[in-house]
Amino acid sequence: MRLVLVGPPGAGKGTQAEFVATQLSVPKISTGDIFRANVTGGTELGIEAKRYMDAGDLVPDEVTINMVRDRLGEADAADGFLLDGFPRTVPQAQALDKLLADMGTGLDLVLELVVDDDEVIRRLSGRRTCRGCGKIWHVEFDQPQVEDVCDRCGSELYQRDDDKPDTVANRLRVYARDTAPLIGFYGKAGKLVGLDATGPVEDVTARAMAILSSYEA
């Protein structure tokens, strides 16, 4: 299957992408991974992307699309893939459609992780990061034995600026402005299916696999 996972920050896209891709035996492809591979490997596209990144500018869609094209052309993606973090905008989605059409294929499904804003703020604002080893804890879901002290290395835990409630609320506004229009785009194309992303991780994965099994059937 050829899938895209979309949803707001804090919906659990990265976690679900890993589990679902493993269940389907397809590669999980994220733009972050693609960028790192190209920059580290010193590819022509990586050098071009790094030039923009070093200047503090956004990497143009054309560069990103070309990286995605190269990645989808690799052998492990021939029978399917799961895209996580791409596309983020309607123009990127249109470019992806054209890219896949040129490859003689197309998307099968777009899974939208559905979770309300209050739950996202609760999830993200409760995170605490270890200054030593970087492990992420949570004040509700994954507490250390001693408050604000990492069980793993004994270092102090802190709340990152981008996990503070006001910052999370702003990230949700940015998502609604820039990325949520994808929902309408894929809905009109008949590709979109909503996935309830509340509750334990394994329950969300089970719902996702039930949707995909139904689709394949």
C-alpha positions, 0 to 999 in steps of 0.5 A: 500500500501507498499511504500518507499519514497526516495530523496535528502536532502531538497526534502521534504520527511518528509513533503510528508511522513506525508501527503501521509501516512495520505491520505492512512491511513497507518503509516509513519515509519521513522528510527529516530522514530524507534530508539527513540522508542527503545532507550527510551523504553530500548529494547534489540535492543535500548540498543545495538543501544545506545552503538554504538551511544554513542561511535560515531559509525554508528549503524550496518545495522543488528541492524537497520533491526531488528528494522524495522522488529519489527516495520513492525510486529506491527498491524497498519502496517499489511495493509500497511506502508510508509517508510521514511529514510529507506532504504538508501543503496542498501544492506539495500534495499536488506535486506528489500526485504528479510525481506518482503519476509519472511513476505509473502509480498513485496513493491508496489512502491518506490516514488522518489522525484525529485528536482535539486541541485540548488533548494535544496541549495536554500531551505536549505540555506534559512532556519533560526532557532530560538535560543529560540523555535526552529521554522524554518523560511525561508528568501524567503518562510516563513519570520518573521515580523522582519528580524532575529527575531522570531515572536513566541518568539522574540528570534534571528534567525540563520543559522545552520552550516548544512544549509550553502550552502557549507555544503548542497552541500556536503550533496548532494554529499554524497547522490549521492554517498551513497543513489542515487544507490537505484534509479537504484536498484529499477528502475531495479526492476520495482518499481520506479516512479519519483515525481516532488517535485518542487512547493507548498507542496500541489501540490506535494502531489496532484501529489503523490496521482495521481500517487498512485491512478493510480497505485491502478487502 
